[in-house]
Amino acid sequence: MDRKYLPILVGFFVSLGIFLTLITLGLLQKGGPPLIPYEYVEEFIVIIPGSMYTDIIILYLLPIIFFGIFYLIAPYIVILYLKVH
């Protein structure tokens, strides 16, 4: 992989890691006091339509799809910027 894509890959893994951490904390809180305040979850989930299962699928797939699209079109965007400037 080219060095210019390294920040994108690092950002992708950081966002995926944060999401997995939140999911893990959400699963661990079932038996005890809440680790994540309910207001945070409620405010975020209301944005995404559908049930909790579609929310999880969307939240897992969106970072992968955005990374794939940007990985494919990034060279063309750079060429366009070079021609414009």
C-alpha positions in Angstrom: 0.0 0.0 0.0 1.2 3.5 -0.8 2.3 5.7 2.0 -0.2 8.4 1.1 -3.1 6.1 2.0 -1.8 5.4 5.5 -3.7 8.2 7.3 -6.9 7.0 5.7 -6.3 3.5 6.8 -5.3 4.6 10.4 -8.5 6.7 10.6 -10.6 3.8 9.4 -9.2 1.5 12.0 -9.5 4.1 14.8 -13.2 4.7 13.9 -13.8 1.0 13.7 -12.1 0.5 17.1 -14.1 3.2 18.7 -17.3 1.7 17.4 -16.4 -1.8 18.6 -15.5 -0.4 22.0 -18.9 1.2 22.3 -20.6 -2.0 21.2 -18.6 -4.0 23.7 -19.4 -1.5 26.5 -23.1 -1.7 25.6 -23.1 -5.5 25.8 -21.2 -5.5 29.1 -23.7 -3.1 30.8 -26.6 -5.5 30.6 -26.0 -6.9 34.1 -25.0 -3.7 35.9 -25.2 0.0 36.0 -25.0 1.7 32.6 -21.5 2.5 31.3 -22.7 4.7 28.6 -25.4 7.3 29.5 -28.7 6.5 27.8 -29.0 10.0 26.4 -25.9 9.5 24.2 -27.2 6.3 22.7 -30.7 7.7 22.2 -29.5 10.9 20.5 -27.3 9.0 18.1 -29.6 6.1 17.2 -32.5 8.4 16.4 -30.6 9.6 13.3 -30.5 6.2 11.7 -33.8 4.7 10.5 -34.8 1.1 11.2 -34.4 -1.3 14.0 -31.2 -1.9 16.1 -30.1 -4.7 13.8 -30.1 -2.5 10.8 -28.3 0.2 12.8 -25.5 -2.3 13.6 -25.3 -3.4 10.0 -25.2 0.2 8.8 -22.6 1.3 11.4 -20.3 -1.6 10.5 -20.7 -1.2 6.7 -20.5 2.6 6.3 -16.8 2.9 7.3 -15.9 0.0 5.1 -17.8 1.5 2.1 -16.5 5.0 2.6 -12.9 3.7 2.8 -13.4 1.6 -0.3 -14.9 4.4 -2.3 -12.3 6.9 -1.2 -9.5 4.4 -1.9 -10.8 4.0 -5.5 -11.4 7.6 -6.3 -8.5 9.3 -4.4 -6.0 9.1 -7.3 -8.4 10.8 -9.6 -9.2 13.5 -7.1 -5.5 14.2 -6.7 -5.0 14.5 -10.4 -8.0 16.8 -10.7 -6.6 19.0 -7.9 -3.2 19.1 -9.6 -4.8 20.2 -12.9 -6.9 22.9 -11.2 -4.0 24.4 -9.3 
